[in-house]
Amino acid sequence: MSKKLFLLDAYALIFRAYYAFIKNPRVTSKGLNTSAIFGFLNSLAEILQKEKPTHIAVAFDSSAKTFRHARFPAYKATRLATPEDIKKSVPYIKSLLDAFNIPIYEVPGFEADDVIGTMAKQASEAGFVTYMMTPDKDFCQLVSQNIFLYKPSRSGSGIEIWGVDEVKKKFEIDFPAQVIDILGLWGDVSDNIPGAPGIGEKTAKKLIKEFGSIEAVLYNTNKLKGKIKETLQTNVEQIKLSKELVTICTEVPIKIHEEELRVNDPDAQKLSVLLEELEFLAIAPRILRIKPASGNIPPGEPVKTQNKLQFSLFDAPVADQLPQKNYKTIKTVQHNYQLINTLEKIEELVAHLKKSNSFCFDNETTSINPLQSDLVGISFSVIPHEAFYVPFSHNRDEAVARLEKFRIIFENSEIEKIGQNIKYDILVLSNYDISVKGKLFDTMIAHYLLQPDLRHNLDFLARSYLNYLPVPIEDLIGKKGVNQLSMRLVDVERIKEYSGEDADVTIQLKQVFEPKLKEAGLSDLFTEMEMLLIFVLVSIEKAGIKIDEKVLLDYSVILKEELKKFEKDIYTLAGTTFNINSPKQLGEILFDKMKIATDAKKTKTNQYLTGEDELMKYAGKHEIINKILEYRSVQKLLNTYVDALPQLINHRTKRIHTSFNQAVTATGRLSSNNPNLQNIPIREERGREIRRAFIPGQKDFMFLSADYSQIELRLMAHLSQDQT
């Protein structure tokens, strides 16, 4: 009998389940959001019932930093915080797995990807046919004759099982391991892996198809031309690092044990208690009927599954099933979007907008950076299902002249302006000396106040609140990458429909959110704080901050020399060379070879803990510890700030223009990105040296710093009337 192993990527499935029910979340009578738990449980039940594995395990990401963070401190730095509802769900999911007698693997210093990769490799060597259950494309690099990618369904399309042939076809490669090279060039925005700047999926595939590997590409750059050649030659180390980061480690210090992985009968009593607490009463009988079954498949062949299998999340009985909606689209909803491209039509539109109490507008531009973009067009909407699109010439003088016609309505403080992420649109207009005035209504911020843990982009809001599926931007300009078109090159009729739809959808969302804000008691906060703050942030972002680039360039040289010195000192103290950024190698050097401590903590997989908190315990016991901590500190400063900041200087203003986010943190605090100016270090001398690069814009100017002192405590004291 063949051994069939399923390895589940826990967090990938949990997040997928959570967002599948985001519009109609499942909430218990006690207020617990069980969407993620419900979806994950149905996924698990689906596997056990229909795929009949002989062995199974679930891998979770550890909360500890990984070896990738040590190698690249900015790894995953741009990810948003995990929603609180998911954090509360994880313990329940682990309890359910325990009730099913399914083992959980979680290894500090490594990600679930690495754990699954290691287990799949060992299982293959032990004669298993293994299925990695995850939507993550990174796992394609692991696919082999006996290892398959088991992709959950999307939008009712059924599950997909990818073997070697499917991966080769998808990525246009000769063997699955080349996926690593494609991802190394392509990068990964979600994990903040840089890749090769400007090279997207299509170009990465082409290069690997021609040369075979990243190493071969870099060796043969003389055979390339133009921007691609320049990019590859100037980003060699970054590309090599990116390949290292996307490579799934298959040497995690764990060993699989067949009996531990074997599917067993669940603990019915434990399951019953959990299902009752979670109020999964309708699906409880089905879950409790699940029994392990022996899978019997020919070695090397994937399990056969019907194409129309509606996978896991939506397979619950009717009482527990959320209906899949047929979204309305631009093709099914009657609308009137007009092209305004003559002087007569413009004057008529301006007159129409002047008579309105409010209007929605949406800019189409050449860049997502508002201070570096040119205006392609503006759409306006006053009432639902009606919009007007005004195109603008690439000739700046002509564009300025046409935009001047609209100054009277943009700068009219009596007319309310509506937008989605309206700060961006206001900044774009400021490039043309148009100063938007009057009351604002930003649908993105409105939704943030109502549902801070959810997504706030227009597509999500339209689907969730209007049951409407907008036209994807990719339909006009293509996917991200070097071949993505500028909006300037798209046919004006297509832009009219796309942009008009954006303005139309936004004004409809305003009608949804305005009463919801009032009902939640948030209208005053929205109007008197958040909307007024937009004007303040526009002013700050446009002003930017001046950088003395030479200070950073000089300091980069100094820090790189310091790193080399620390490396040399560490190797000397250790008596050997090793990878300082490898937690495994570092732990063995410190505690096995040098025996710095006899009571050093280990993980469940017998690997020494070498995180900063752990090493700080031994800071005074041996000089090498201090050197390692200093090495890490310098490396982080160099990668995150010193070498990164000069690349963000605006070529036109010679300043850095950060972007402040009102709709990111659940606490209501502002955050900033590109760069994150709030994280510029100051407590240590090296950090203060970085701050020295930020200088006043003029010689007779100076910086003035103002901050609240213990604002939270002061607010609590005020609200509680505590006089002490």
Secondary structure, DSSP 8 states (H G I E B T S, - for coil): --EEEEEEEHHHHHHHHHHHTSSS--B-TTS-B-HHHHHHHHHHHHIIIII--SEEEEE---SS--HHHHH-TTTTTT-----HHHHHHHHHHHHHHHHTT--EE--TTS-HHHHHHHHHHHHHHTTEEEEEE-S-GGGGGG-BTTEEEEE--STT---EEE-HHHHHHHHT-SSGGGHHHHHHHH-BTTTTB--STT--HHHHHHHHHHHSSHHHHHHTGGG--HHHHHHHHH-HHHHHHHHHHHS--S--S----HHHHB-----HHHHHHHHHHTT-TTTHHHHHT---------TT------TT---GGG-S-GGG-------B-TTTS--EEEE--SHHHHHHHHHHHHT-SEEEEEEEES-SSGGG--EEEEEEESSTTEEEEEE--SSHHHHHHHHHTTHHHHT-TTSEEEESSHHHHHHHHHTTT----S-EEEHHHHHHHH-TTS---HHHHHHHHH-B----THHHH-SSSTT---GGGS-HHHHHHHHHHHHHHHHHHHHHHHHHHHHTT-HHHIIIIIHHHHHHHHHHHHH-EEE-HHHHHHHHHHHHHHHHHHHHHHHHHHTS---TT-HHHHHIIIIIIS---SS--B-TTS-B--SHHHHHTTTTT-HHHHHHHHHHHHHHHIIIIITTGGGGB-TTTSEE--EEESSS-TTS--EEESS-GGG---SSHHHHHHHTTEE-SSTT--------SSHHHHHHHHHHT---
